[in-house]
Amino acid sequence: MKRIWNTFCEDIFKNKGVKEMTFEKEIVKGFLQALGWSRYDRNLEEQYGLYSRKWIPDFVFYLNNDKNAKEIILELKKPDHKQRKVDIEQIEAYMKLTDCRFGLYFGEKLEVFYLQEKDGKRSAASVTTIDWVINNEAGANLIELLDFKNYDRNKLEQFCLNNLYLNAFLRHCNHQGGQKQLYDCIMEHFALPSSMASSLQTRLKFTILDNPDTEEKSTSPVSVIPTTPQVTNGNGNVWLICYDSKYFKVEDCFKKYGEIYWTHKTGVLNVQKGDIAYLYAARPESAIRFKVEVVASQLPYSKEMDVEDEFAASGISNSDGSNKKYFLVRPIAETHSPALKHGALMSKGLMGKRPSTTKLSKDEFKPLREYVEQHFDEAAPTEAPVPQKQAKPKKQERPKTKTDRRPPFKFSMIGLKPGDTIIFAPNGEEVRVNSENTVDYDGQILTLSRFCKIYMPDNDSENKEYQGPAHFTYKGKTLDEIRKEKEKSNKRK
């Protein structure tokens, strides 16, 4: 297996600039055939159509020459391709539509996906990524599992589950609570003297205790929002960083992961490890909400950053900035003090009409910095109440005129009822019928056209109009197709 792996890696290095079609026909097909998967052996299908010409995975693996026994989806990109969020959504959609438990991504790296079900929903979880490196043991071990002669679905599934468990453990160890548990475990298991505590923390590259000799050991996780700073080797800079909750749910991410990767961009290019920052929530609160510490800076993009995508607006992903640098922040404290609302800061002349990311360490911002520091832990009530924004009156809807157009779609037209499950074809997401013209998705009640506007992969989908029934399927057919069939059948009667 190592020879097959090394040969494939060499072919990739030699052909990094080739087109995707050339990569597929001249390199990947030979690799798969060496593993025993080929169209001639009737266990491999190329360019398999699922929903329309738009939904065609590059390869589908079968067992026992049975095209109904789909095992693995393989999606290809060029060897020099930079993976985007839409690439992951694409392979997830293929896996759902074919009921394939396993997915492979070939591009600038090899990535394995596993279709898992949680809380009644299916999603493709990234199991592991492997670089195209000669003599890579991880790569050789994986293709041994993929070898057709020795292929065992249960072994491949166990491989996926083991790696997912390991990934969860590593994510936990990247959080402050997990670091504390890891530190305690090492100190106790190896019976290390307390004099080595400081050196151990340095080697582990995180700080847990200010005075390890007097701190009690505990196996319970540390609070997500610690009460004292954990980093003391900074350069003394203090920042005000603005964010918009419409695009990223900072508070929810802190509660779940205890940290956030922030992009080095205009205004924060020079943020360094050890700096302190105050986070200003532009919408909907218009207030300074968090005090954070910078625990690392100038970090390159890594796959672990993608877990934050669940808190980002649709279409926004850390992977989109894979050529950028990031800094990592962890919360020290949070507040809902009215003294740190935008109106209160403006009334004191400390902040302008439009707050922006600022380096508070500069002398010109000293009054604002001192005021924020003074009020953050024990904020005093605002002297002048912040005026509440008045809700805009709703526009009166123009009366609708009767037309001869086709009646609006209703689920009862095709025999569906509340509780039935349909699939959003562009990404394979399952949603439930809620009423005659709405669906229930994560507690959101949406019409089909509104669902398309929000979740369609197109970047400018909010500016488009969609015929919802054309983008949802039931038992392999679009709702629009089923409706047309019903209408034709009724005409014949």
C-alpha positions in Angstrom: 0.0 0.0 0.0 2.9 2.4 0.7 4.1 1.9 -2.9 0.7 2.8 -4.3 0.5 5.9 -2.0 4.0 7.1 -2.9 3.3 6.7 -6.6 0.2 8.7 -6.4 1.9 11.5 -4.4 4.7 11.7 -7.0 2.1 12.0 -9.7 0.4 14.8 -7.9 3.7 16.7 -7.4 4.4 16.4 -11.1 1.0 17.6 -12.1 0.1 20.4 -9.6 -1.0 22.8 -12.3 -3.1 20.5 -14.4 -6.8 21.0 -15.0 -9.4 19.1 -12.8 -10.5 16.9 -15.7 -6.9 15.9 -16.5 -6.3 15.2 -12.8 -9.3 12.9 -12.8 -8.7 11.0 -16.0 -4.9 10.6 -16.0 -4.1 10.4 -12.3 -7.0 9.6 -10.0 -8.5 6.8 -12.2 -5.2 5.0 -12.3 -4.8 5.3 -8.5 -8.3 4.0 -7.9 -7.8 1.1 -10.3 -4.6 0.2 -8.4 -6.8 -0.1 -5.3 -9.2 -2.4 -7.2 -12.0 0.2 -8.0 -12.8 0.6 -11.7 -15.7 1.0 -14.1 -14.6 -2.2 -15.8 -15.0 -4.2 -12.5 -18.4 -2.6 -12.1 -17.7 -1.2 -8.7 -17.0 2.4 -9.7 -19.3 5.0 -11.4 -18.0 8.2 -12.9 -20.0 11.5 -13.1 -23.0 9.9 -11.5 -26.1 12.2 -11.8 -28.1 12.7 -8.7 -30.6 15.5 -8.9 -29.8 17.4 -12.1 -26.7 18.2 -14.1 -25.6 20.4 -11.3 -25.4 17.5 -8.8 -22.9 15.1 -10.2 -20.2 13.7 -7.9 -17.0 12.7 -9.6 -16.9 9.1 -8.4 -19.3 6.7 -6.6 -18.0 3.4 -5.1 -20.2 0.3 -5.1 -20.2 -3.1 -3.5 -21.1 -6.4 -5.2 -21.6 -4.7 -8.6 -24.8 -3.3 -7.1 -25.4 0.4 -7.9 -28.0 0.5 -5.1 -25.2 -0.4 -2.6 -23.4 3.0 -2.7 -20.5 3.1 -0.3 -18.2 6.1 -0.9 -18.5 9.4 -2.6 -15.3 10.9 -4.1 -15.2 14.6 -5.0 -12.2 16.0 -6.9 -10.6 19.4 -7.2 -7.3 20.5 -8.8 -4.2 19.6 -6.7 -3.5 23.4 -6.2 -7.1 24.2 -5.3 -7.8 26.0 -2.0 -10.7 24.4 -0.2 -13.8 26.6 0.4 -16.9 26.1 2.5 -18.9 25.5 -0.6 -16.7 22.5 -1.4 -17.6 20.8 1.9 -21.3 21.7 1.5 -21.1 20.0 -2.0 -19.7 16.7 -0.8 -22.1 16.7 2.2 -25.1 17.1 -0.2 -23.8 14.2 -2.4 -23.5 12.0 0.7 -27.0 12.8 1.9 -28.6 12.4 -1.5 -27.0 9.0 -2.1 -27.1 7.8 1.6 -23.3 7.2 1.4 -21.8 7.0 4.9 -18.3 7.9 3.7 -17.0 10.7 1.6 -13.5 11.5 0.2 -12.1 14.8 -0.9 -9.1 14.9 -3.3 -7.6 18.3 -3.9 -4.7 20.1 -2.2 -5.1 17.4 0.5 -7.0 14.2 1.1 -9.9 14.6 3.5 -12.3 11.9 4.9 -15.9 12.7 5.8 -18.4 10.6 7.8 -22.2 11.0 7.6 -23.4 11.0 11.1 -26.8 11.6 12.6 -27.4 13.8 15.7 -30.7 15.0 17.1 -32.5 13.7 14.1 -30.3 15.6 11.6 -27.6 14.2 9.3 -24.3 16.1 8.7 -21.0 15.2 7.1 -18.2 15.5 9.8 -14.6 15.9 8.8 -12.8 12.9 10.1 -9.1 13.6 9.2 -7.0 15.4 6.6 -3.8 13.9 5.2 -1.2 15.7 3.2 0.1 14.3 -0.1 3.5 13.4 1.4 5.7 10.5 0.3 6.0 7.8 3.1 3.1 9.3 5.0 2.0 6.5 7.3 -1.4 8.0 7.8 -2.0 8.0 4.0 -0.8 4.4 3.5 -2.9 3.2 6.4 -6.0 4.9 5.0 -5.7 3.4 1.5 -5.2 0.0 3.0 -8.8 0.4 4.4 -9.9 1.5 0.9 -8.3 -1.4 -0.9 -11.2 -3.2 -2.6 -10.0 -6.7 -1.9 -9.8 -6.0 1.9 -12.6 -3.4 2.1 -14.7 -3.8 5.2 -17.4 -1.2 5.9 -17.3 -1.8 9.6 -13.5 -1.2 9.8 -13.8 2.0 7.8 -16.6 3.2 10.1 -14.6 2.4 13.2 -11.7 4.4 11.7 -14.0 7.4 11.3 -15.5 7.1 14.8 -12.1 6.8 16.4 -10.9 9.9 14.7 -14.0 11.9 15.5 -13.5 11.0 19.1 -9.9 12.0 19.0 -10.9 15.3 17.3 -13.4 16.1 20.0 -10.7 15.4 22.7 -8.2 17.7 21.0 -10.8 20.5 20.7 -11.5 20.1 24.4 -7.8 20.4 25.2 -7.6 23.6 23.2 -10.0 25.3 25.6 -9.1 26.7 29.0 -11.0 24.0 30.9 -9.5 21.2 28.9 -6.0 22.6 29.4 -6.5 22.6 33.1 -7.6 19.0 33.0 -4.7 18.0 30.8 -2.3 19.8 33.1 -3.7 18.1 36.3 -3.6 14.7 34.6 0.0 15.0 33.6 1.1 16.2 37.0 -0.7 13.5 38.8 0.0 10.5 36.4 3.7 11.1 36.3 3.9 12.3 39.9 5.8 15.5 38.9 7.1 17.7 41.7 5.4 21.1 42.0 8.7 22.8 41.1 8.3 21.5 37.6 4.8 23.0 37.2 6.0 26.3 35.6 8.2 24.4 33.1 5.4 22.1 32.2 3.1 24.9 31.4 5.7 26.5 29.2 6.2 23.3 27.3 2.4 22.9 26.9 2.3 26.5 25.6 -0.5 27.7 28.0 -0.7 29.3 31.4 -3.1 27.8 34.0 -1.9 28.8 37.5 -0.4 32.0 38.8 1.0 30.0 41.8 0.9 26.2 41.2 2.4 25.4 44.6 -0.7 26.8 46.5 -3.4 26.1 43.9 -5.7 23.1 44.7 -6.0 20.5 42.0 -9.4 19.9 40.4 -10.7 17.7 37.7 -13.7 20.0 36.9 -13.4 22.4 33.9 -12.4 26.0 34.5 -15.1 28.6 33.9 -15.3 29.7 30.3 -15.1 33.3 31.4 -12.2 33.5 33.9 -12.0 36.3 36.4 -8.3 37.2 35.9 -6.1 37.5 32.9 -4.1 34.4 31.9 -1.5 36.1 29.8 1.2 38.3 31.4 3.9 38.6 28.7 2.1 41.2 26.5 3.4 44.4 25.1 0.8 46.5 26.9 -1.4 47.5 24.0 -5.1 47.8 24.5 -7.7 47.7 21.7 -11.3 48.4 21.0 -12.6 45.9 18.4 -16.0 46.3 16.8 -18.1 43.4 15.6 -21.6 42.8 14.3 -23.7 40.0 15.8 -25.6 39.8 12.5 -22.5 38.3 11.0 -21.0 36.4 13.9 -22.5 35.3 17.3 -19.6 36.2 19.6 -21.3 35.4 22.8 -22.6 32.0 21.7 -19.1 31.0 20.4 -17.5 32.0 23.7 -20.0 30.0 25.7 -19.4 26.9 23.6 -15.7 27.0 22.8 -14.3 29.6 25.2 -12.3 31.3 22.5 -12.5 32.9 19.0 -10.1 33.2 16.1 -10.1 36.8 14.8 -8.7 37.9 11.4 -5.8 40.2 11.3 -7.2 43.0 9.1 -7.2 46.7 8.8 -7.1 48.2 12.3 -5.9 45.1 14.0 -2.9 44.1 11.9 -0.5 44.7 14.8 -2.4 42.9 17.5 0.1 40.7 19.4 0.0 38.0 22.0 -0.5 39.5 25.5 -2.6 42.5 24.3 -6.0 43.2 25.9 -9.0 44.1 23.8 -12.6 45.3 24.6 -15.2 44.0 22.1 -17.9 46.4 21.0 -21.1 44.8 19.8 -22.5 47.0 17.0 -25.8 45.2 16.6 -28.2 44.9 18.3 -26.7 46.0 21.6 -24.5 49.0 20.6 -22.3 48.5 23.7 -18.9 47.2 24.9 -19.6 43.7 26.0 -16.4 41.7 26.5 -12.9 42.2 27.8 -10.5 39.6 26.2 -6.9 38.6 26.2 -4.9 37.8 23.0 -3.3 34.4 23.6 -1.7 33.9 20.2 -1.3 36.0 17.1 -0.2 35.8 13.4 -1.6 32.3 13.2 -2.0 30.6 9.7 -5.4 29.1 8.8 -6.0 25.6 10.2 -8.9 23.2 9.8 -9.8 23.5 13.5 -10.9 27.1 12.9 -13.9 25.8 10.9 -15.8 24.7 14.0 -16.7 28.4 14.5 -18.6 28.5 11.2 -21.8 27.4 13.0 -21.9 30.9 14.6 -21.2 32.8 11.4 -23.8 34.1 8.9 -24.5 31.9 5.9 -21.6 32.0 3.4 -19.0 33.3 5.9 -16.2 30.9 6.9 -12.7 31.1 8.3 -11.7 28.8 5.4 -12.5 31.6 3.0 -9.5 33.5 4.4 -7.1 30.6 4.4 -4.4 32.8 3.1 -4.8 35.3 5.9 -3.5 35.4 9.5 -5.5 35.1 12.7 -5.2 35.9 16.3 -6.8 34.0 19.1 -8.8 35.7 21.9 -10.2 34.3 25.2 -12.7 36.2 27.4 -11.6 37.6 30.7 -15.0 39.2 31.7 -18.3 40.3 30.2 -20.8 43.0 31.1 -24.2 44.4 30.3 -23.5 47.7 32.0 -25.6 50.7 30.7 -22.5 52.9 31.3 -20.8 51.2 28.4 -23.6 51.6 25.9 -22.9 53.7 22.8 -25.4 56.4 23.9 -23.7 56.8 27.3 -20.2 57.0 25.8 -21.4 59.6 23.2 -23.0 61.7 25.9 -19.6 62.0 27.7 -17.8 62.8 24.5 -15.7 59.6 24.6 -17.0 58.0 21.4 -18.2 59.3 18.0 -21.4 58.6 16.1 -19.9 55.6 14.4 -17.6 53.5 16.6 -14.6 51.9 14.9 -11.8 49.5 15.8 -9.2 51.6 17.6 -5.9 51.2 19.4 -6.8 52.5 22.8 -3.2 52.6 23.9 -2.7 55.8 22.0 -2.6 58.9 24.2 -5.5 60.5 22.3 -7.8 57.7 23.5 -6.6 57.7 27.1 -9.9 59.1 28.5 -11.9 56.4 26.8 -9.6 53.7 27.9 -9.6 54.8 31.5 -13.4 55.2 31.5 -13.9 51.6 30.1 -11.4 50.1 32.5 -13.0 51.9 35.5 -16.5 50.8 34.6 -16.0 47.4 33.3 -15.9 45.3 36.4 -18.3 47.4 38.5 -20.1 49.7 36.1 -22.0 52.7 37.5 -25.5 53.5 36.2 -25.6 55.7 33.2 -26.3 59.4 34.2 -28.4 60.1 31.1 -30.7 57.2 30.0 -29.8 55.9 26.5 -32.8 56.7 24.2 -34.5 53.7 22.9 -34.8 53.4 19.1 -38.3 53.7 17.8 -39.6 50.9 15.7 -40.2 51.9 12.1 -43.9 51.8 11.2 -44.7 48.9 8.9 -45.5 49.8 5.3 -49.0 49.2 4.2 -49.3 46.3 1.8 -50.7 47.2 -1.6 -53.9 45.3 -2.3 -53.3 42.3 -4.5 -54.9 42.0 -7.9 -56.4 38.8 -9.3 -54.4 37.3 -12.1 -54.6 34.2 -14.2 -51.3 32.8 -12.9 -50.8 29.4 -11.4 -52.2 29.1 -7.9 -49.5 29.2 -5.1 -48.0 25.9 -4.2 -49.4 24.0 -1.2 -48.1 20.8 0.2 -51.5 19.2 0.1 -51.4 19.5 -3.7 -48.8 16.6 -3.7 -50.1 14.7 -0.8 -47.7 15.9 1.9 -48.7 16.8 5.4 -47.1 18.4 8.5 -44.3 16.2 9.8 -43.3 14.8 6.5 -39.6 15.3 5.5 -38.3 16.9 2.3 -34.8 17.6 1.2 -33.3 21.0 0.2 -31.5 19.8 -3.0 -28.6 22.3 -3.2 -27.0 21.0 0.1 -29.0 17.9 1.0 -30.4 19.4 4.2 -33.5 17.8 5.6 -36.5 20.0 6.7 -39.9 19.1 8.0 -43.3 20.3 6.6 -44.9 22.6 9.1 -48.1 23.8 7.3 -49.6 24.1 3.9 -46.8 26.5 2.7 -44.1 26.6 5.4 -41.3 24.3 6.7 -39.7 23.9 10.1 -35.9 24.2 10.2 -34.1 24.4 13.6 -37.2 26.0 15.0 -37.5 28.6 12.2 -40.8 28.6 10.3 -40.0 29.6 6.7 -41.7 29.5 3.3 -39.8 27.6 0.7 -38.8 30.7 -1.2 -37.5 32.4 1.9 -35.6 29.3 2.9 -33.9 29.4 -0.5 -33.0 33.1 -0.1 -31.3 32.4 3.2 -29.6 29.0 2.6 -28.9 28.9 -1.1 -25.1 28.6 -1.6 -25.0 31.6 -4.0 -23.3 34.6 -2.5 -26.0 37.0 -3.6 -29.0 34.8 -3.0 -30.7 37.4 -0.8 -31.1 39.5 -4.0 -32.7 36.7 -6.0 -36.2 35.4 -6.2 -36.7 31.6 -6.1 -39.4 29.2 -6.9 -39.1 27.2 -3.8 -40.7 23.9 -5.0 -38.1 23.6 -7.7 -35.3 23.4 -5.2 -36.8 20.8 -2.8 -37.1 17.1 -3.4 -39.2 14.2 -2.1 -38.3 10.6 -2.9 -35.8 11.8 -5.6 -38.2 14.2 -7.4 -38.6 18.0 -7.1 -41.8 19.2 -5.5 -42.5 21.1 -8.8 -42.1 17.9 -10.8 -44.5 16.0 -8.5 -47.0 18.8 -8.7 -46.9 18.8 -12.6 -47.4 15.0 -12.6 -50.4 15.3 -10.3 -51.9 18.1 -12.4 -51.5 16.1 -15.6 -53.0 13.1 -14.0 -56.0 15.1 -12.8 -56.6 16.5 -16.3 -56.8 13.1 -17.8 -59.5 12.1 -15.4 
